[in-house]
Amino acid sequence: MSATTTVPAKAAKSATPPPSDRAGALAADRAASFPIPSGREEAWRFTPLEPLRALLEGIPASGPEPSLDWTASGDAEVGVVPLDDPRVGSVLEPVDRISAVVAERAEDALAVTVPAQGEAEVVVRVTGDGGTGYAYALIDIGAGATATVVLDHSGAATIAADVEIRVGDGARLTFASVQDWADGAVHVSHHHTHVGRDAEFTSVVVTLGGELVRITPTVSYDGPGGSAELLGVYFADAGQHLEHRLFVDHAEPHCRSRVTYKGALQGSGAHSVWIGDVLIRAAATGTDTYELNRNLVLSEGARADSVPNLEIETGQIEGAGHASATGRFDDEQLFYLMSRGIPAAEARRLVVLGFFGEIIDQLPLPALRERLLRAVAAELGYEYTEEDDA
């Protein structure tokens, strides 16, 4: 089955106790529980708040609504459901004020459903036209199903979104979120995934455009044997603020998580923020987890903040670790390539593509992979050719 549909996205809904720490945040809901941040809070200290004022205050949606269109193949069902659908909010609870505002202000939810044992591929395109709004998406993958779901964002907008993902027992989901906004766009989104027993979840977050983008992926488990692979690529230009805050909550035994995010920055005022939090609770024996963040600074005036955190409440684990590094462009690599007759611009291109290659090779769709290669090429001032994909 395949389908292409276009509908406008929409925007109004409803308050509970503020979280005391990062792990407890998943138990809170509603905007009244979260005061408007001042910027001194740990969760907001890196984030420019002024562009977020409208979303923090929860002003009603205004201006042209983003359009949605999608293509779906296989066993997928895609449509809009009311927020009183019993699946909405069953595994996602807000982690900050904007996430809670979405739960109150969104009028309905885009639902992607794949039945048990089904197979599907879905691409959803969200195109902004300058408005301010709130969006909710529900991705429900049945037991034993295999699916790929892509959310592709472009155009101009100020938008807050919650994405709720349920991966059923034994299911496999590859989820990609692409932020390719126009200059001046503002996008804040919370992705929460609940991974079932023996299920496999792969997330790929690609952030390229927008004035301010803040993505908060969180993961929890519903039984032993679950696996989550969280991959990310971002490229910040002058004046851009790109922020990714991840939280993996290991509360079930014998589950696995891997986090690998890589970013490049160039231009005055380019700023990236990566926060990686992993909690291994007392009951989560046999946990295997590792998180990695690498940042490549290509010019003066760019800044990357990287903060990995690991909290372990049991000593009975398979392994746990984290690594973070931020460095300038490697002049020795550049010299090595140039000494073998490769021009400087070409050598620079090869180094950057090699830096991103580990993640680019894992992108779920060939078209998405090629698109990212083209985007990186454009950032570096050259035109992509098929040799880059070799």
C-alpha positions as a Markdown table, in Angstrom:
| # | Residue | x | y | z |
|---|---|---|---|---|
| 1 | Met | 0.0 | 0.0 | 0.0 |
| 2 | Ser | 1.2 | 3.5 | -0.7 |
| 3 | Ala | -0.4 | 6.9 | 0.0 |
| 4 | Thr | 0.4 | 10.5 | -0.3 |
| 5 | Thr | -1.7 | 12.9 | 1.8 |
| 6 | Thr | -1.5 | 16.6 | 2.7 |
| 7 | Val | -3.2 | 18.2 | 5.7 |
| 8 | Pro | -2.5 | 21.2 | 7.8 |
| 9 | Ala | -0.9 | 20.8 | 11.2 |
| 10 | Lys | -2.9 | 22.3 | 14.1 |
| 11 | Ala | -3.1 | 23.8 | 17.7 |
| 12 | Ala | -5.1 | 23.7 | 22.6 |
| 13 | Lys | -5.3 | 21.1 | 25.8 |
| 14 | Ser | -4.4 | 21.2 | 29.7 |
| 15 | Ala | -1.4 | 20.9 | 35.1 |
| 16 | Thr | 1.2 | 18.3 | 38.1 |
| 17 | Pro | 4.2 | 18.4 | 40.4 |
| 18 | Pro | 7.6 | 19.6 | 39.2 |
| 19 | Pro | 10.4 | 17.1 | 38.8 |
| 20 | Ser | 13.1 | 17.1 | 41.4 |
| 21 | Asp | 15.8 | 15.7 | 39.2 |
| 22 | Arg | 16.5 | 14.5 | 35.6 |
| 23 | Ala | 15.2 | 10.9 | 36.2 |
| 24 | Gly | 12.0 | 12.2 | 37.9 |
| 25 | Ala | 11.3 | 14.5 | 34.9 |
| 26 | Leu | 9.5 | 11.7 | 33.1 |
| 27 | Ala | 6.9 | 11.5 | 35.9 |
| 28 | Ala | 5.8 | 15.1 | 35.6 |
| 29 | Asp | 3.3 | 16.7 | 33.2 |
| 30 | Arg | 1.6 | 19.9 | 32.4 |
| 31 | Ala | 3.1 | 23.3 | 31.9 |
| 32 | Ala | 2.1 | 24.7 | 35.4 |
| 33 | Ser | 4.6 | 22.2 | 36.9 |
| 34 | Phe | 7.4 | 23.9 | 35.1 |
| 35 | Pro | 8.1 | 27.6 | 35.8 |
| 36 | Ile | 9.2 | 29.7 | 32.9 |
| 37 | Pro | 13.0 | 29.3 | 33.0 |
| 38 | Ser | 15.3 | 32.2 | 33.8 |
| 39 | Gly | 18.4 | 30.7 | 32.1 |
| 40 | Arg | 20.1 | 29.9 | 35.3 |
| 41 | Glu | 18.6 | 26.4 | 35.5 |
| 42 | Glu | 20.9 | 23.5 | 34.6 |
| 43 | Ala | 18.5 | 22.4 | 31.9 |
| 44 | Trp | 18.4 | 25.8 | 30.2 |
| 45 | Arg | 21.8 | 27.4 | 31.0 |
| 46 | Phe | 23.1 | 26.9 | 27.4 |
| 47 | Thr | 19.9 | 27.8 | 25.6 |
| 48 | Pro | 19.1 | 31.3 | 24.3 |
| 49 | Leu | 15.6 | 31.9 | 25.8 |
| 50 | Glu | 14.5 | 35.0 | 23.9 |
| 51 | Pro | 13.7 | 33.2 | 20.6 |
| 52 | Leu | 11.6 | 30.7 | 22.7 |
| 53 | Arg | 9.5 | 33.2 | 24.5 |
| 54 | Ala | 6.3 | 32.5 | 22.6 |
| 55 | Leu | 6.7 | 28.8 | 23.1 |
| 56 | Leu | 7.6 | 29.1 | 26.8 |
| 57 | Glu | 4.6 | 31.3 | 27.4 |
| 58 | Gly | 2.3 | 29.0 | 25.4 |
| 59 | Ile | 0.8 | 31.7 | 23.3 |
| 60 | Pro | -1.9 | 30.3 | 20.9 |
| 61 | Ala | -0.8 | 29.1 | 17.5 |
| 62 | Ser | -0.7 | 31.9 | 14.9 |
| 63 | Gly | 0.1 | 32.5 | 11.3 |
| 64 | Pro | 0.1 | 29.8 | 8.6 |
| 65 | Glu | 0.2 | 26.3 | 9.9 |
| 66 | Pro | 2.9 | 24.0 | 8.8 |
| 67 | Ser | 1.7 | 21.5 | 6.1 |
| 68 | Leu | 2.1 | 17.8 | 6.5 |
| 69 | Asp | 2.3 | 15.3 | 3.7 |
| 70 | Trp | 3.4 | 11.7 | 3.8 |
| 71 | Thr | 4.2 | 8.7 | 1.8 |
| 72 | Ala | 3.6 | 5.3 | 3.3 |
| 73 | Ser | 4.2 | 1.8 | 2.0 |
| 74 | Gly | 3.7 | -1.7 | 3.4 |
| 75 | Asp | 1.4 | -2.2 | 6.3 |
| 76 | Ala | 1.5 | 1.4 | 7.7 |
| 77 | Glu | -1.6 | 3.4 | 8.6 |
| 78 | Val | -1.0 | 7.2 | 8.7 |
| 79 | Gly | -3.6 | 9.7 | 9.8 |
| 80 | Val | -4.7 | 12.3 | 12.4 |
| 81 | Val | -6.2 | 11.2 | 15.7 |
| 82 | Pro | -7.6 | 13.2 | 18.6 |
| 83 | Leu | -5.5 | 13.8 | 21.7 |
| 84 | Asp | -8.0 | 11.7 | 23.7 |
| 85 | Asp | -6.8 | 8.6 | 21.7 |
| 86 | Pro | -5.8 | 6.2 | 24.5 |
| 87 | Arg | -2.3 | 5.8 | 23.1 |
| 88 | Val | -1.5 | 9.5 | 23.3 |
| 89 | Gly | 0.5 | 10.2 | 26.5 |
| 90 | Ser | 0.6 | 6.5 | 27.5 |
| 91 | Val | 4.5 | 6.5 | 27.4 |
| 92 | Leu | 5.5 | 10.1 | 26.9 |
| 93 | Glu | 5.3 | 12.5 | 29.8 |
| 94 | Pro | 6.8 | 16.1 | 29.5 |
| 95 | Val | 10.4 | 16.7 | 30.5 |
| 96 | Asp | 10.3 | 20.5 | 30.4 |
| 97 | Arg | 8.0 | 23.4 | 30.1 |
| 98 | Ile | 7.8 | 23.5 | 26.3 |
| 99 | Ser | 7.1 | 19.7 | 26.1 |
| 100 | Ala | 4.3 | 20.3 | 28.6 |
| 101 | Val | 2.9 | 23.2 | 26.7 |
| 102 | Val | 2.7 | 21.1 | 23.6 |
| 103 | Ala | 0.6 | 18.6 | 25.5 |
| 104 | Glu | -1.8 | 21.4 | 26.4 |
| 105 | Arg | -1.8 | 23.4 | 23.1 |
| 106 | Ala | -1.8 | 20.7 | 20.4 |
| 107 | Glu | -5.2 | 20.0 | 19.0 |
| 108 | Asp | -4.6 | 16.6 | 17.6 |
| 109 | Ala | -1.8 | 14.1 | 16.8 |
| 110 | Leu | -0.4 | 12.6 | 13.6 |
| 111 | Ala | -0.4 | 8.9 | 14.1 |
| 112 | Val | 1.8 | 6.4 | 12.3 |
| 113 | Thr | 0.7 | 2.8 | 13.1 |
| 114 | Val | 2.2 | -0.5 | 12.0 |
| 115 | Pro | 0.4 | -3.6 | 13.2 |
| 116 | Ala | 2.0 | -6.6 | 14.8 |
| 117 | Gln | 4.3 | -8.5 | 12.5 |
| 118 | Gly | 3.8 | -5.8 | 9.8 |
| 119 | Glu | 6.5 | -4.1 | 7.6 |
| 120 | Ala | 6.4 | -0.5 | 6.6 |
| 121 | Glu | 8.3 | 2.6 | 5.5 |
| 122 | Val | 6.9 | 6.0 | 6.1 |
| 123 | Val | 8.2 | 9.5 | 5.3 |
| 124 | Val | 6.4 | 12.5 | 6.8 |
| 125 | Arg | 7.3 | 16.0 | 5.5 |
| 126 | Val | 6.6 | 19.0 | 7.7 |
| 127 | Thr | 6.9 | 22.2 | 5.8 |
| 128 | Gly | 6.7 | 25.5 | 7.7 |
| 129 | Asp | 5.3 | 28.7 | 6.2 |
| 130 | Gly | 6.3 | 31.3 | 8.9 |
| 131 | Gly | 3.7 | 30.5 | 11.6 |
| 132 | Thr | 4.0 | 29.6 | 15.3 |
| 133 | Gly | 2.5 | 26.4 | 16.4 |
| 134 | Tyr | 2.4 | 23.1 | 18.4 |
| 135 | Ala | 2.5 | 19.6 | 17.0 |
| 136 | Tyr | 2.1 | 16.1 | 18.4 |
| 137 | Ala | 3.2 | 12.8 | 16.7 |
| 138 | Leu | 2.5 | 9.3 | 17.7 |
| 139 | Ile | 4.5 | 6.3 | 16.3 |
| 140 | Asp | 3.1 | 3.0 | 17.3 |
| 141 | Ile | 5.0 | -0.1 | 16.1 |
| 142 | Gly | 3.3 | -3.4 | 16.9 |
| 143 | Ala | 5.0 | -6.5 | 18.3 |
| 144 | Gly | 7.3 | -8.2 | 15.9 |
| 145 | Ala | 6.9 | -5.5 | 13.3 |
| 146 | Thr | 9.7 | -3.9 | 11.2 |
| 147 | Ala | 9.5 | -0.3 | 10.2 |
| 148 | Thr | 11.3 | 2.8 | 9.1 |
| 149 | Val | 9.8 | 6.2 | 9.9 |
| 150 | Val | 11.3 | 9.6 | 8.8 |
| 151 | Leu | 10.1 | 13.0 | 10.0 |
| 152 | Asp | 11.6 | 15.6 | 7.6 |
| 153 | His | 11.3 | 19.3 | 8.6 |
| 154 | Ser | 11.9 | 22.3 | 6.3 |
| 155 | Gly | 10.7 | 25.8 | 5.6 |
| 156 | Ala | 10.2 | 28.6 | 8.1 |
| 157 | Ala | 8.4 | 28.2 | 11.5 |
| 158 | Thr | 8.5 | 28.6 | 15.2 |
| 159 | Ile | 7.3 | 25.2 | 16.3 |
| 160 | Ala | 7.2 | 23.0 | 19.4 |
| 161 | Ala | 6.6 | 19.3 | 19.1 |
| 162 | Asp | 6.3 | 16.1 | 21.1 |
| 163 | Val | 7.0 | 12.8 | 19.4 |
| 164 | Glu | 5.8 | 9.7 | 21.2 |
| 165 | Ile | 7.2 | 6.4 | 20.1 |
| 166 | Arg | 6.2 | 2.9 | 21.2 |
| 167 | Val | 8.2 | -0.1 | 19.9 |
| 168 | Gly | 6.4 | -3.3 | 20.7 |
| 169 | Asp | 8.0 | -6.5 | 22.0 |
| 170 | Gly | 10.4 | -8.0 | 19.4 |
| 171 | Ala | 9.8 | -5.1 | 17.0 |
| 172 | Arg | 12.5 | -3.2 | 15.0 |
| 173 | Leu | 12.1 | 0.5 | 14.3 |
| 174 | Thr | 14.5 | 2.9 | 12.6 |
| 175 | Phe | 13.4 | 6.5 | 13.2 |
| 176 | Ala | 15.0 | 9.5 | 11.6 |
| 177 | Ser | 14.3 | 13.2 | 12.4 |
| 178 | Val | 15.7 | 15.7 | 9.9 |
| 179 | Gln | 15.9 | 19.4 | 10.8 |
| 180 | Asp | 16.7 | 21.2 | 7.6 |
| 181 | Trp | 14.9 | 24.5 | 8.4 |
| 182 | Ala | 15.4 | 27.8 | 6.7 |
| 183 | Asp | 17.3 | 30.6 | 8.4 |
| 184 | Gly | 15.4 | 32.1 | 11.4 |
| 185 | Ala | 13.4 | 29.0 | 12.2 |
| 186 | Val | 13.0 | 27.9 | 15.8 |
| 187 | His | 12.3 | 24.2 | 16.6 |
| 188 | Val | 12.0 | 22.6 | 20.0 |
| 189 | Ser | 11.1 | 18.9 | 20.2 |
| 190 | His | 10.9 | 16.1 | 22.7 |
| 191 | His | 11.2 | 12.6 | 21.3 |
| 192 | His | 10.3 | 9.8 | 23.8 |
| 193 | Thr | 10.7 | 6.2 | 22.9 |
| 194 | His | 9.5 | 3.2 | 24.9 |
| 195 | Val | 11.4 | 0.1 | 23.9 |
| 196 | Gly | 9.6 | -3.3 | 24.4 |
| 197 | Arg | 11.1 | -6.6 | 25.5 |
| 198 | Asp | 13.7 | -7.8 | 23.0 |
| 199 | Ala | 12.9 | -4.8 | 20.7 |
| 200 | Glu | 15.5 | -2.9 | 18.6 |
| 201 | Phe | 15.3 | 0.9 | 18.2 |
| 202 | Thr | 17.6 | 3.0 | 16.1 |
| 203 | Ser | 17.2 | 6.8 | 16.1 |
| 204 | Val | 19.0 | 9.1 | 13.7 |
| 205 | Val | 18.8 | 12.9 | 14.3 |
| 206 | Val | 20.1 | 15.1 | 11.6 |
| 207 | Thr | 20.2 | 18.9 | 12.4 |
| 208 | Leu | 21.4 | 21.3 | 9.7 |
| 209 | Gly | 19.1 | 24.4 | 9.5 |
| 210 | Gly | 17.4 | 26.9 | 11.7 |
| 211 | Glu | 18.3 | 29.7 | 14.0 |
| 212 | Leu | 17.7 | 27.7 | 17.2 |
| 213 | Val | 17.0 | 24.0 | 17.3 |
| 214 | Arg | 16.7 | 22.1 | 20.6 |
| 215 | Ile | 15.9 | 18.3 | 20.4 |
| 216 | Thr | 15.5 | 16.2 | 23.5 |
| 217 | Pro | 15.5 | 12.4 | 22.8 |
| 218 | Thr | 14.6 | 10.2 | 25.8 |
| 219 | Val | 14.4 | 6.4 | 26.0 |
| 220 | Ser | 12.9 | 4.0 | 28.5 |
| 221 | Tyr | 12.5 | 0.2 | 28.4 |
| 222 | Asp | 9.5 | -2.1 | 28.9 |
| 223 | Gly | 11.3 | -5.4 | 29.6 |
| 224 | Pro | 14.6 | -7.2 | 29.3 |
| 225 | Gly | 16.5 | -7.5 | 26.0 |
| 226 | Gly | 15.7 | -4.1 | 24.6 |
| 227 | Ser | 18.3 | -2.2 | 22.5 |
| 228 | Ala | 18.5 | 1.5 | 21.6 |
| 229 | Glu | 21.0 | 3.0 | 19.2 |
| 230 | Leu | 20.9 | 6.8 | 19.2 |
| 231 | Leu | 22.8 | 8.5 | 16.3 |
| 232 | Gly | 23.1 | 12.2 | 15.5 |
| 233 | Val | 24.8 | 14.5 | 13.0 |
| 234 | Tyr | 24.7 | 18.3 | 13.2 |
| 235 | Phe | 26.5 | 21.1 | 11.4 |
| 236 | Ala | 26.3 | 24.6 | 12.9 |
| 237 | Asp | 27.0 | 27.7 | 10.9 |
| 238 | Ala | 27.5 | 31.3 | 12.0 |
| 239 | Gly | 24.8 | 32.4 | 14.4 |
| 240 | Gln | 23.1 | 29.0 | 14.7 |
| 241 | His | 22.4 | 27.3 | 18.1 |
| 242 | Leu | 21.9 | 23.6 | 17.7 |
| 243 | Glu | 21.2 | 21.7 | 21.0 |
| 244 | His | 20.7 | 18.0 | 21.7 |
| 245 | Arg | 19.8 | 16.7 | 25.1 |
| 246 | Leu | 19.6 | 12.9 | 25.5 |
| 247 | Phe | 18.4 | 10.8 | 28.4 |
| 248 | Val | 18.4 | 7.0 | 28.5 |
| 249 | Asp | 16.6 | 5.5 | 31.5 |
| 250 | His | 17.8 | 1.9 | 32.2 |
| 251 | Ala | 15.2 | 0.5 | 34.6 |
| 252 | Glu | 14.9 | -3.0 | 33.2 |
| 253 | Pro | 17.6 | -5.7 | 33.3 |
| 254 | His | 19.8 | -6.8 | 30.4 |
| 255 | Cys | 19.1 | -3.9 | 28.0 |
| 256 | Arg | 21.6 | -2.1 | 25.8 |
| 257 | Ser | 22.1 | 1.5 | 24.6 |
| 258 | Arg | 24.6 | 3.2 | 22.4 |
| 259 | Val | 24.8 | 6.9 | 21.8 |
| 260 | Thr | 27.0 | 8.4 | 19.0 |
| 261 | Tyr | 26.6 | 12.1 | 18.1 |
| 262 | Lys | 29.0 | 14.0 | 15.9 |
| 263 | Gly | 28.9 | 17.7 | 15.0 |
| 264 | Ala | 30.9 | 20.2 | 13.0 |
| 265 | Leu | 30.9 | 24.0 | 13.6 |
| 266 | Gln | 32.1 | 27.0 | 11.5 |
| 267 | Gly | 31.6 | 30.7 | 11.6 |
| 268 | Ser | 31.3 | 33.3 | 14.3 |
| 269 | Gly | 28.7 | 32.5 | 16.9 |
| 270 | Ala | 28.1 | 29.0 | 15.8 |
| 271 | His | 27.1 | 27.1 | 18.9 |
| 272 | Ser | 26.4 | 23.4 | 19.6 |
| 273 | Val | 25.3 | 21.8 | 22.8 |
| 274 | Trp | 25.2 | 18.1 | 23.5 |
| 275 | Ile | 24.1 | 16.7 | 26.9 |
| 276 | Gly | 24.1 | 12.9 | 27.3 |
| 277 | Asp | 22.5 | 11.5 | 30.4 |
| 278 | Val | 22.3 | 7.8 | 31.2 |
| 279 | Leu | 20.8 | 6.4 | 34.4 |
| 280 | Ile | 21.2 | 2.8 | 35.3 |
| 281 | Arg | 18.7 | 2.0 | 38.1 |
| 282 | Ala | 19.2 | -0.6 | 40.8 |
| 283 | Ala | 17.0 | -3.1 | 39.0 |
| 284 | Ala | 18.8 | -2.7 | 35.7 |
| 285 | Thr | 21.3 | -5.5 | 36.1 |
| 286 | Gly | 23.2 | -6.7 | 33.1 |
| 287 | Thr | 23.0 | -3.2 | 31.4 |
| 288 | Asp | 25.4 | -2.5 | 28.5 |
| 289 | Thr | 25.7 | 1.2 | 27.7 |
| 290 | Tyr | 28.1 | 3.7 | 26.1 |
| 291 | Glu | 27.8 | 7.3 | 24.9 |
| 292 | Leu | 30.1 | 9.2 | 22.6 |
| 293 | Asn | 30.1 | 12.8 | 21.4 |
| 294 | Arg | 32.7 | 14.3 | 19.0 |
| 295 | Asn | 32.8 | 17.9 | 17.8 |
| 296 | Leu | 35.0 | 19.3 | 15.0 |
| 297 | Val | 35.6 | 23.1 | 15.1 |
| 298 | Leu | 36.4 | 24.3 | 11.6 |
| 299 | Ser | 36.9 | 28.0 | 12.3 |
| 300 | Glu | 37.5 | 30.7 | 14.9 |
| 301 | Gly | 34.4 | 32.0 | 16.8 |
| 302 | Ala | 32.6 | 28.7 | 17.0 |
| 303 | Arg | 31.8 | 27.0 | 20.4 |
| 304 | Ala | 30.8 | 23.4 | 21.3 |
| 305 | Asp | 29.6 | 22.4 | 24.8 |
| 306 | Ser | 29.6 | 18.7 | 25.5 |
| 307 | Val | 28.5 | 17.2 | 28.8 |
| 308 | Pro | 28.2 | 13.4 | 29.3 |
| 309 | Asn | 26.7 | 12.1 | 32.5 |
| 310 | Leu | 26.5 | 8.6 | 33.8 |
| 311 | Glu | 24.7 | 7.6 | 37.0 |
| 312 | Ile | 24.9 | 3.9 | 38.1 |
| 313 | Glu | 22.9 | 2.5 | 41.0 |
| 314 | Thr | 24.0 | -1.2 | 40.6 |
| 315 | Gly | 27.4 | -2.8 | 40.2 |
| 316 | Gln | 26.0 | -5.8 | 38.3 |
| 317 | Ile | 26.3 | -4.5 | 34.8 |
| 318 | Glu | 27.9 | -5.6 | 31.5 |
| 319 | Gly | 29.5 | -2.3 | 30.9 |
| 320 | Ala | 29.1 | 1.5 | 31.0 |
| 321 | Gly | 31.1 | 4.4 | 29.8 |
| 322 | His | 31.2 | 7.7 | 28.0 |
| 323 | Ala | 33.6 | 9.8 | 26.0 |
| 324 | Ser | 33.5 | 13.4 | 24.7 |
| 325 | Ala | 36.0 | 15.4 | 22.7 |
| 326 | Thr | 36.0 | 18.8 | 20.9 |
| 327 | Gly | 38.9 | 19.7 | 18.7 |
| 328 | Arg | 40.0 | 22.0 | 15.9 |
| 329 | Phe | 40.4 | 20.9 | 12.3 |
| 330 | Asp | 43.4 | 18.6 | 12.2 |
| 331 | Asp | 46.2 | 20.4 | 10.3 |
| 332 | Glu | 48.4 | 17.3 | 10.4 |
| 333 | Gln | 45.7 | 15.3 | 8.5 |
| 334 | Leu | 45.3 | 18.2 | 6.0 |
| 335 | Phe | 49.1 | 18.4 | 5.5 |
| 336 | Tyr | 49.3 | 14.6 | 5.0 |
| 337 | Leu | 46.7 | 14.7 | 2.2 |
| 338 | Met | 48.2 | 17.8 | 0.6 |
| 339 | Ser | 51.6 | 16.2 | 0.6 |
| 340 | Arg | 50.2 | 13.5 | -1.6 |
| 341 | Gly | 49.0 | 16.0 | -4.2 |
| 342 | Ile | 45.5 | 16.5 | -3.0 |
| 343 | Pro | 44.4 | 20.2 | -3.1 |
| 344 | Ala | 43.6 | 21.9 | 0.2 |
| 345 | Ala | 39.8 | 22.2 | -0.5 |
| 346 | Glu | 39.6 | 18.6 | -1.5 |
| 347 | Ala | 41.6 | 17.5 | 1.5 |
| 348 | Arg | 39.4 | 19.5 | 3.9 |
| 349 | Arg | 36.3 | 17.8 | 2.3 |
| 350 | Leu | 37.8 | 14.3 | 2.8 |
| 351 | Val | 38.6 | 14.9 | 6.4 |
| 352 | Val | 35.1 | 16.2 | 7.2 |
| 353 | Leu | 33.3 | 13.4 | 5.3 |
| 354 | Gly | 35.5 | 10.9 | 7.1 |
| 355 | Phe | 34.6 | 12.4 | 10.4 |
| 356 | Phe | 30.9 | 12.0 | 9.7 |
| 357 | Gly | 31.2 | 8.8 | 7.7 |
| 358 | Glu | 30.5 | 6.4 | 10.7 |
| 359 | Ile | 27.0 | 7.8 | 11.1 |
| 360 | Ile | 26.2 | 8.7 | 7.4 |
| 361 | Asp | 26.7 | 5.0 | 6.5 |
| 362 | Gln | 23.9 | 4.1 | 9.0 |
| 363 | Leu | 21.3 | 6.4 | 7.6 |
| 364 | Pro | 18.1 | 4.4 | 6.9 |
| 365 | Leu | 17.3 | 5.6 | 3.4 |
| 366 | Pro | 19.7 | 6.1 | 0.4 |
| 367 | Ala | 17.9 | 9.3 | -0.4 |
| 368 | Leu | 18.5 | 10.6 | 3.1 |
| 369 | Arg | 22.1 | 9.6 | 3.0 |
| 370 | Glu | 22.7 | 11.4 | -0.3 |
| 371 | Arg | 20.9 | 14.5 | 1.0 |
| 372 | Leu | 23.2 | 14.7 | 4.0 |
| 373 | Leu | 26.2 | 14.4 | 1.8 |
| 374 | Arg | 24.9 | 17.2 | -0.4 |
| 375 | Ala | 24.3 | 19.3 | 2.7 |
| 376 | Val | 27.8 | 18.8 | 4.1 |
| 377 | Ala | 29.2 | 19.6 | 0.7 |
| 378 | Ala | 27.3 | 22.8 | 0.5 |
| 379 | Glu | 28.5 | 23.8 | 4.0 |
| 380 | Leu | 32.1 | 23.3 | 2.9 |
| 381 | Gly | 31.5 | 25.3 | -0.3 |
| 382 | Tyr | 31.7 | 22.6 | -3.0 |
| 383 | Glu | 29.2 | 20.6 | -5.0 |
| 384 | Tyr | 28.4 | 17.0 | -4.2 |
| 385 | Thr | 29.2 | 14.4 | -6.7 |
| 386 | Glu | 28.5 | 10.7 | -6.7 |
| 387 | Glu | 32.1 | 10.0 | -5.8 |
| 388 | Asp | 31.3 | 11.3 | -2.3 |
| 389 | Asp | 28.9 | 8.4 | -1.9 |
| 390 | Ala | 31.5 | 5.8 | -3.0 |
